[in-house]
Amino acid sequence: MTKREQAIHYHEQGYNCAQSVLLAFCDELGLSPEAAAQLSLPFGSGMSGLRDTCGALTGAFMVIGLAAKSATPPSPAEKAAVYQKAKAFAQQFQTANGSMACRDLLAMAAQSKTAKDCPALVADTAEQLEAFLQACEE
């Protein structure tokens, strides 16, 4: 299954947006599905139902952080590199979706047939994140 398909599968099973994105990547990150689901649980619904930063995006941030495999604690250079990658992905998300805020994304989905709903955001985020991480490795 592709990352997109995996994320869709998890979302259909009842996992929130953050969980669905993180779970799609946990195998290659060395994170158990149980730990991934528990860690990302409060990030769904725009940060525990606050409708702030989209859960799919926060799940992607967790993947970016885990993929960095930085030292513990990270050096200032490692921290800066991860922040730069996360900011770049956030900008890509913003451009693709019109917002990073759950409340805005839900409002757009309710008002327009062309705006993405949560399942589409989860699927697209997982797919775009996979391509983003591959590009970062090159």
C-alpha positions as CSV (number, residue, x, y, z in Angstrom):
1,M,0.0,0.0,0.0
2,T,1.1,3.5,-0.7
3,K,1.4,6.1,2.1
4,R,-1.7,7.7,0.8
5,E,-3.6,4.4,0.9
6,Q,-2.3,3.6,4.4
7,A,-3.3,7.0,5.7
8,I,-6.8,6.6,4.2
9,H,-7.0,3.1,5.8
10,Y,-6.2,4.4,9.2
11,H,-8.6,7.3,8.9
12,E,-11.4,4.9,7.9
13,Q,-10.6,2.8,11.0
14,G,-11.4,5.8,13.2
15,Y,-8.0,7.3,13.8
16,N,-7.8,11.1,13.7
17,C,-6.0,13.1,11.0
18,A,-2.7,13.4,13.0
19,Q,-2.7,9.7,13.9
20,S,-3.5,8.6,10.3
21,V,-0.6,10.5,8.8
22,L,1.9,9.4,11.5
23,L,0.7,5.8,11.4
24,A,1.3,5.6,7.7
25,F,5.0,6.3,8.3
26,C,5.7,4.6,11.7
27,D,7.2,1.4,10.3
28,E,10.2,3.0,8.7
29,L,10.6,5.4,11.5
30,G,11.1,2.7,14.1
31,L,7.9,3.7,16.0
32,S,5.4,1.1,17.1
33,P,1.8,1.7,15.9
34,E,0.7,1.8,19.5
35,A,3.1,4.5,20.5
36,A,2.4,6.5,17.3
37,A,-1.4,6.4,18.0
38,Q,-1.0,7.4,21.6
39,L,1.6,10.2,20.9
40,S,-0.5,11.8,18.1
41,L,-4.0,11.4,19.7
42,P,-4.2,14.9,21.2
43,F,-3.2,16.5,17.9
44,G,-6.4,15.6,16.1
45,S,-9.2,18.0,15.3
46,G,-6.9,20.9,15.1
47,M,-5.1,20.3,18.5
48,S,-7.6,18.4,20.6
49,G,-10.7,19.9,19.1
50,L,-9.5,23.5,19.3
51,R,-9.6,23.7,15.5
52,D,-6.2,25.2,15.3
53,T,-3.3,23.7,13.3
54,C,-4.7,20.8,11.1
55,G,-4.0,17.4,12.5
56,A,-2.7,16.1,9.2
57,L,-0.1,18.8,9.2
58,T,0.9,18.2,12.9
59,G,1.2,14.5,12.0
60,A,3.5,15.4,9.2
61,F,5.6,17.5,11.5
62,M,6.0,14.5,13.8
63,V,7.2,12.4,10.8
64,I,9.6,15.1,9.8
65,G,11.0,15.2,13.3
66,L,11.4,11.4,13.6
67,A,12.9,11.1,10.1
68,A,15.6,13.6,11.1
69,K,17.2,11.1,13.5
70,S,19.0,13.9,15.3
71,A,21.1,13.5,18.4
72,T,19.5,13.8,21.8
73,P,19.4,16.7,22.6
74,P,19.7,18.0,19.0
75,S,22.5,20.4,18.2
76,P,21.5,23.9,17.1
77,A,22.3,23.0,13.5
78,E,20.1,19.9,13.7
79,K,17.3,21.8,15.2
80,A,17.5,24.5,12.5
81,A,17.5,21.9,9.8
82,V,14.4,20.2,11.1
83,Y,12.6,23.6,11.6
84,Q,13.5,24.6,8.0
85,K,12.1,21.3,6.6
86,A,8.9,21.7,8.7
87,K,8.4,25.3,7.6
88,A,8.9,24.3,4.0
89,F,6.4,21.5,4.3
90,A,4.0,23.9,6.1
91,Q,4.3,26.4,3.3
92,Q,3.6,23.6,0.7
93,F,0.5,22.6,2.7
94,Q,-0.7,26.2,3.0
95,T,-0.3,26.7,-0.8
96,A,-2.1,23.4,-1.6
97,N,-5.0,23.9,0.8
98,G,-5.4,27.6,1.4
99,S,-4.8,27.4,5.2
100,M,-3.1,25.4,7.9
101,A,-6.0,25.9,10.4
102,C,-8.5,23.2,10.9
103,R,-11.4,25.6,11.4
104,D,-10.6,27.3,8.0
105,L,-10.2,24.0,6.2
106,L,-13.5,22.7,7.5
107,A,-15.3,26.0,6.6
108,M,-13.9,25.8,3.1
109,A,-15.0,22.2,2.7
110,A,-18.5,23.0,3.9
111,Q,-18.8,25.9,1.5
112,S,-17.2,24.5,-1.6
113,K,-17.4,21.2,-3.5
114,T,-13.8,21.7,-4.6
115,A,-12.3,22.2,-1.2
116,K,-10.8,19.1,0.6
117,D,-12.5,17.4,3.5
118,C,-10.6,15.6,6.3
119,P,-10.2,12.3,4.5
120,A,-8.8,14.1,1.4
121,L,-6.5,16.2,3.5
122,V,-5.1,13.1,5.2
123,A,-4.6,11.3,2.0
124,D,-3.0,14.2,0.2
125,T,-0.8,15.1,3.1
126,A,0.6,11.6,3.4
127,E,1.3,11.5,-0.4
128,Q,2.9,14.9,-0.4
129,L,4.9,14.2,2.7
130,E,6.3,11.0,1.1
131,A,7.5,13.0,-1.9
132,F,8.8,15.8,0.3
133,L,10.9,13.4,2.4
134,Q,12.3,11.7,-0.8
135,A,13.3,15.1,-2.2
136,C,15.0,16.0,1.1
137,E,17.1,12.8,0.8
138,E,18.3,13.7,-2.7
